[in-house]
Structures are given as structure tokens and as C-alpha cells.
Amino acid sequence: MLLLRSFKLRFVHRHVRIEIEGTDAGVDLLDAEAGEAFALAGPLLAAVAERAPGSTVRALSVDPRALRLIASIDPPGAIRIEGESLRPALDAVAPLLAHLEGKAKSSLLRREVAVRASPSAALTDESSLVLSAVGVPHRVEQPAAPGAPFTVLAPEPQAAEARAVLAAFEEENKPDPIAAQARQYGESAVGLVFALLVVATHAAARFVASPDLLERGTSDAELILGGQWWRTATALTLHADAAHAGGNALFGAIAVTALAHRLGPAAAAWITLAAGVLANGFTALAHRSGHVAIGSSGAVFGAFGALAVAELAFDRGARRGRPALALAASAALLALLGTAKDADLLAHAFGMISGMLLGAAAALAFREPPRRSALQPVAAAGTILALAACWWIAARSLV
């Protein structure tokens, strides 16, 4: 709602100046519009005439809230009327006050001012959504040139309200730097190491290892249940072809890197390995016999499942889309790698479920991501030693 702060009637220049509460820029009326205001100012002129009979009023400056009027008159001089003695005249010019507010409102509604400028389209859309939610009229102006900012404009009467709403929203949603730092471990190379390990073991299996040893590394359901447990781990390092290995290396690097960002490289590496082992173990229990498989897809799905749970646990629900994004990535991976003719869908599902359970356990155990430490990559490297130990057992079984 507009509040009339003060106004000036300049009769000599046929000009009216209106000052409105909450805006820095005033509104000017000229010629015919000014004449309409002059016609309603009779009680004010009469109040001046009582103080200076026979004078001609050149200009009036009126502050209704302070009950103050200053008149410039001819012969040269000035008249000041204030306090309760002015109230009857102000009450009599109520139509003038309403007329000036109406003119100011219509003028200001046509006048827009910038309330927010940002180079980010996403942040601008967020600001627009906030203003729409509280009913503040506004519009978004696209950048005038490459590199120019997006601008949120509001009618001048609502500009102060729009700025206050946006400032309150930012204050309420301002991230806590300490808490944000505590909810993440940070960058690590564990995802890259995972990808390199997948590629390296595939190359070794193709060009170096003997067929007998490779057979000892497959995930054979009947043999696993018969006591050859190491196969649940060694099968993770074997792939049917370069495309199979490359896909798992790529998606695994993404998932394990993101998981390490939340849980640290040690937990990310061991959860990924454990989820893959459990996926092969549960798949063997489900098939019992007649099922042979290879590949690290179960471990990759496990990493995505653990990531979804970790995002939910450490973000305390503040970014609800992140867990869903991790699950959506898993679904995309399933569509890409899991629908092929020889894909092991059951192992994929077991891997994801295992990863979610392991991720939940890690989140409960840690409460927050671990601190950065040299022990983290050392502990993560333990998974490579574990895989090497399983292959050593596989090789010993040939003797």
C-alpha cells in the first residue's frame, strides 16, 4: 500500500512533485495533471491566505505526517503552518491526498526497477519462484548481450518488498560453511584407481593369464557354494570384452568417486568391493547351479546404491534431489548395461541392495564423513591386496 510522504505544488511552474514512502524516486505531474491537483488544493490556499491576506501563493510544500506546510508567497516571503492548526486544512484536502496517491501509484506501476541481477539462469529462476510464491509482481529480463546478467524487475512500489523477500530467503537458506565442510570428505583418486584396475585386469586376463587360471576366477554358483568362495571376488576383475570392461570402468569411476566424496576413499573402496562380493554370493545362492558370470557390474551398482543412501544421510534431506539422482543414474546404468542378452540382472539387483545396506551402515557408523588423512588411501589400497589374495588362492587351487 502506498503512503504519501510529502508533496509540493509549484503553481508558477505548473508542476507537482509527489514523494512516496519506500521509494527513492518521486513522481512528477505536469500541465493538465498538475492542474487537477491544483483544483483540489483550495483548503490549503485558504489556510495560507488567513496568515498572509492578499498574497499570491507561488508554491506549497506539505508533509501530511508531520503536520507541516511551508508556502512560498508573493510578495516574496514564506509562511509556515504546522501542528494541530494545519489539521483542519489537511482533513479538507483528503480528496487531494487520495488523488496524488492514485497518480503516484499508476506512475510507479509503469516504472520497474531491478531487484536482483545474476549471471546464473538457475539462481534467477529460483528468485522468480520465491517472489511468485509470496505474490510479489515481477518479471525476468533476459541478458542484453553475452555475459550480461539476468535481471529480475519489480514495479517500484513493490521493489522494497521484493528485495526484503529475497534477502530473507537467502538468509534462511544460507549454507553453514562449517556444516557443509563436515558433510563431505572431498576429492580423491579412488574412482580413477577403480577404472584403471578394471582396465588393467581385463588386459592381463586377455594377454597374460592362462585359461585354467581364468576359469578359477569366474563366479560359478555351484563351485562357490561348494567352498570356492574366492570366486565371488575374483570374478569382479574379469570381463567378457573391452566394451564390457570400459562401461564398468566409466560408470564405476563416477560412482566410486562420488561415494568417496561422501564417505572417504577407504569406505568407498571397501563398500564397492563388498557389494560386488555379496552380489555374486547371493546370486550363487539364488541359482544354486548352472550359473557362471564375470564382471564388476554388481560392485558398480553397489557403489551407486551406497551413494544414494549416503547423500540422504549426510544432507539431512536438504537436497532431496541428490539421492534420487544417484538412483536414477543406477537405473540408467541398468538400462545401458543390464538389458543385454548375457546381462546378469539378478547380480545387479543384489549389488545395488547390498550397496544401500552397506552405505546405511557406514552412515550410521560415521555420523559424518571422516577427516582427510593419509590412512584413507592406504586403507583403500587394501582392497587391491584383498583381490590379489583371492587370486593367489585361486592360483594355489590349480596345484
Helices and strands as residue ranges (DSSP letters): E 4-10, E 15-20, E 27-30, H 31-39, H 42-51, E 56-63, E 68-74, E 77-82, G 83-86, H 87-92, H 94-110, E 112-118, H 121-133, E 139-141, E 150-155, H 156-172, H 177-182, H 190-207, H 211-217, E 219-220, H 221-225, H 231-234, G 235-237, H 242-263, H 265-287, E 292-293, H 297-314, H 321-337, H 345-366, H 375-396
